[in-house]
């Protein structure tokens, strides 16, 4: 199973990250002397409005744009592969302008899912995280959203666990893959499930019977589990998770 294992320091932002793809990293963790704060927008904003709000908030607390370490998005519906690539390039343009994306390296973690109900009319920013100077012994981190798609250069269908199959056994296999993916990212950043403040699952399928044996019994819900009725951002994917352990959570 392919997992991000290359850990990169990003001193300009005060954090380290797991090298992922050009549109996002696999996860971030605050470096010594820093902590991660997460901000939830009381009203999700369009990408243009949201990035302006992020820049304004960071400026108001004396933090550079480089302190941005994670974004959480909501999209109207899953993209085709080509549509997802076009969206990612538009999204990454702002981060490149801000000096965060450098070549194929993007330090900013991301979750992008598609709500089953109350869908936005266009992709919106739901929440974001950033670093602040702090003497935190506990440490803080954000694990990027991940679905049941393996790494590689083939199309999504060829890399997806049990692609096109939503039977009970397929959902179990998909969920198990994603839980292990999250666990691998946590470990690579120096953390474990016991450090998690919140674990989120995103799927429109009934995973009720799987939560106990596949998530809770594994210790993967130490901070509880939030199940969002939402789909991963690419057509054909059925299950996604993310994990976080910020120092503070704020509503803006």
Secondary structure as the mmCIF struct_conf table of DSSP 4:
data_model
#
loop_
_struct_conf.conf_type_id
_struct_conf.id
_struct_conf.beg_label_comp_id
_struct_conf.beg_label_asym_id
_struct_conf.beg_label_seq_id
_struct_conf.end_label_comp_id
_struct_conf.end_label_asym_id
_struct_conf.end_label_seq_id
STRN STRN1 UNK A 7 UNK A 10
TURN_TY1_P TURN_TY1_P1 UNK A 11 UNK A 14
STRN STRN2 UNK A 15 UNK A 18
STRN STRN3 UNK A 21 UNK A 21
TURN_TY1_P TURN_TY1_P2 UNK A 22 UNK A 23
STRN STRN4 UNK A 24 UNK A 25
BEND BEND1 UNK A 26 UNK A 26
STRN STRN5 UNK A 27 UNK A 30
HELX_LH_PP_P HELX_LH_PP_P1 UNK A 31 UNK A 31
TURN_TY1_P TURN_TY1_P3 UNK A 32 UNK A 33
STRN STRN6 UNK A 34 UNK A 46
HELX_RH_AL_P HELX_RH_AL_P1 UNK A 47 UNK A 60
TURN_TY1_P TURN_TY1_P4 UNK A 61 UNK A 62
HELX_RH_3T_P HELX_RH_3T_P1 UNK A 65 UNK A 67
STRN STRN7 UNK A 68 UNK A 74
BEND BEND2 UNK A 76 UNK A 77
HELX_LH_PP_P HELX_LH_PP_P2 UNK A 78 UNK A 78
STRN STRN8 UNK A 79 UNK A 79
HELX_LH_PP_P HELX_LH_PP_P3 UNK A 80 UNK A 80
HELX_RH_AL_P HELX_RH_AL_P2 UNK A 81 UNK A 97
TURN_TY1_P TURN_TY1_P5 UNK A 98 UNK A 99
STRN STRN9 UNK A 102 UNK A 102
TURN_TY1_P TURN_TY1_P6 UNK A 103 UNK A 104
STRN STRN10 UNK A 105 UNK A 105
STRN STRN11 UNK A 109 UNK A 115
BEND BEND3 UNK A 116 UNK A 118
BEND BEND4 UNK A 121 UNK A 122
STRN STRN12 UNK A 124 UNK A 133
BEND BEND5 UNK A 137 UNK A 138
STRN STRN13 UNK A 141 UNK A 147
BEND BEND6 UNK A 148 UNK A 148
STRN STRN14 UNK A 149 UNK A 149
BEND BEND7 UNK A 152 UNK A 154
HELX_RH_AL_P HELX_RH_AL_P3 UNK A 156 UNK A 159
STRN STRN15 UNK A 160 UNK A 160
TURN_TY1_P TURN_TY1_P7 UNK A 161 UNK A 164
BEND BEND8 UNK A 167 UNK A 167
HELX_RH_AL_P HELX_RH_AL_P4 UNK A 168 UNK A 189
TURN_TY1_P TURN_TY1_P8 UNK A 190 UNK A 190
HELX_RH_3T_P HELX_RH_3T_P2 UNK A 193 UNK A 195
BEND BEND9 UNK A 197 UNK A 197
STRN STRN16 UNK A 198 UNK A 202
BEND BEND10 UNK A 204 UNK A 205
HELX_RH_AL_P HELX_RH_AL_P5 UNK A 208 UNK A 210
HELX_RH_PI_P HELX_RH_PI_P1 UNK A 211 UNK A 216
TURN_TY1_P TURN_TY1_P9 UNK A 217 UNK A 223
STRN STRN17 UNK A 225 UNK A 228
STRN STRN18 UNK A 230 UNK A 232
BEND BEND11 UNK A 233 UNK A 233
STRN STRN19 UNK A 234 UNK A 234
TURN_TY1_P TURN_TY1_P10 UNK A 235 UNK A 236
STRN STRN20 UNK A 240 UNK A 245
BEND BEND12 UNK A 247 UNK A 247
STRN STRN21 UNK A 248 UNK A 251
#
